[in-house]
Amino acid sequence: MDFDPEILEQELLYSDDVLLYFRSKLDEGILKCFHMIAEASGPFGLLRTKIPDFNKNRRQYDIGFTILEAQGFIYAEEFGNTRPYFLTIRGKQLQELLKKEEKKLKTD
């Protein structure tokens, strides 16, 4: 069976209504987690334990990462004893929405 990457990507993206709904459910703590993952999105991703105040705010970070992963915005890969986090296609879609929101706030 042959998969067309463009069609597959379109099926994975959220509709605008669904994306806006999920965005409305994200508070500042969850968005902080999301921004950290987005900034670290590279070949090594973000390790939760490397966050400077992880031990102090572990519960907040655990909740944020769990919600983002459940909504399909991030995923974790197993690399030996570590689990770095990366953005999904939907995460990149959310990142674009957040950039538009920020741009709109600056112009208002």
C-alpha positions as CSV (number, residue, x, y, z in Angstrom):
1,M,0.0,0.0,0.0
2,D,1.4,3.4,-1.0
3,F,0.8,6.4,1.2
4,D,0.8,10.0,-0.1
5,P,2.5,12.1,2.6
6,E,0.5,15.2,1.7
7,I,-2.8,13.4,2.2
8,L,-1.6,11.7,5.3
9,E,-0.5,15.1,6.8
10,Q,-3.9,16.6,6.0
11,E,-5.6,13.8,7.9
12,L,-3.4,14.4,10.9
13,L,-4.1,18.1,11.2
14,Y,-6.9,19.4,13.4
15,S,-9.7,21.4,11.9
16,D,-9.7,25.1,12.9
17,D,-12.6,24.5,15.3
18,V,-10.9,21.6,17.0
19,L,-7.6,23.5,17.3
20,L,-9.3,26.6,18.8
21,Y,-11.2,24.4,21.2
22,F,-8.0,22.7,22.4
23,R,-6.2,26.0,22.6
24,S,-9.0,27.4,24.8
25,K,-8.3,24.6,27.3
26,L,-4.6,25.4,27.7
27,D,-3.6,27.6,30.6
28,E,-0.4,29.5,31.1
29,G,1.5,26.6,32.8
30,I,0.7,24.3,30.0
31,L,1.7,26.8,27.4
32,K,5.0,27.3,29.2
33,C,5.7,23.6,28.8
34,F,4.7,23.8,25.1
35,H,7.0,26.8,24.5
36,M,9.9,25.0,26.1
37,I,9.4,22.0,23.8
38,A,9.0,24.3,20.8
39,E,12.3,26.1,21.6
40,A,14.2,22.8,22.1
41,S,12.8,21.2,19.0
42,G,15.9,19.9,17.4
43,P,17.5,16.5,17.0
44,F,17.6,16.0,20.8
45,G,14.3,17.4,21.9
46,L,13.5,18.5,25.5
47,L,14.2,16.3,28.5
48,R,11.9,17.2,31.4
49,T,14.7,16.6,34.0
50,K,16.9,19.2,32.3
51,I,14.3,22.0,33.0
52,P,16.0,24.2,35.7
53,D,13.1,24.2,38.1
54,F,11.8,20.8,37.3
55,N,12.1,19.4,40.8
56,K,10.4,22.4,42.4
57,N,7.5,22.4,39.9
58,R,7.4,18.8,38.9
59,R,3.6,18.4,39.4
60,Q,2.9,21.4,37.2
61,Y,5.2,20.1,34.4
62,D,3.9,16.5,34.7
63,I,0.3,17.8,34.2
64,G,1.4,20.1,31.3
65,F,3.3,17.4,29.4
66,T,0.5,14.8,30.0
67,I,-2.2,17.2,28.6
68,L,-0.1,18.2,25.6
69,E,0.7,14.6,24.8
70,A,-3.0,13.5,25.2
71,Q,-4.1,16.3,22.9
72,G,-1.6,15.2,20.3
73,F,0.6,18.3,20.3
74,I,3.8,16.6,21.5
75,Y,5.3,13.1,21.6
76,A,8.1,11.4,23.5
77,E,10.6,9.0,22.0
78,E,12.6,6.4,24.0
79,F,16.3,6.9,23.7
80,G,17.9,4.5,26.1
81,N,17.1,5.8,29.6
82,T,15.7,9.1,28.4
83,R,12.4,10.3,26.9
84,P,12.9,13.6,25.0
85,Y,9.8,15.4,23.9
86,F,9.2,16.8,20.4
87,L,6.4,18.7,18.6
88,T,4.0,16.7,16.4
89,I,2.5,18.1,13.2
90,R,-0.5,19.2,15.3
91,G,2.0,20.8,17.7
92,K,3.4,22.8,14.8
93,Q,-0.1,23.8,13.9
94,L,-0.7,25.0,17.5
95,Q,2.6,26.9,17.4
96,E,1.4,28.8,14.3
97,L,-1.9,29.6,16.0
98,L,0.0,31.0,19.0
99,K,2.2,33.1,16.8
100,K,-0.9,34.6,15.1
101,E,-2.4,35.3,18.6
102,E,0.8,37.0,19.7
103,K,1.0,39.0,16.5
104,K,-2.6,40.1,16.9
105,L,-2.0,41.2,20.5
106,K,0.9,43.3,19.5
107,T,-1.1,45.1,16.8
108,D,-4.1,45.8,19.1
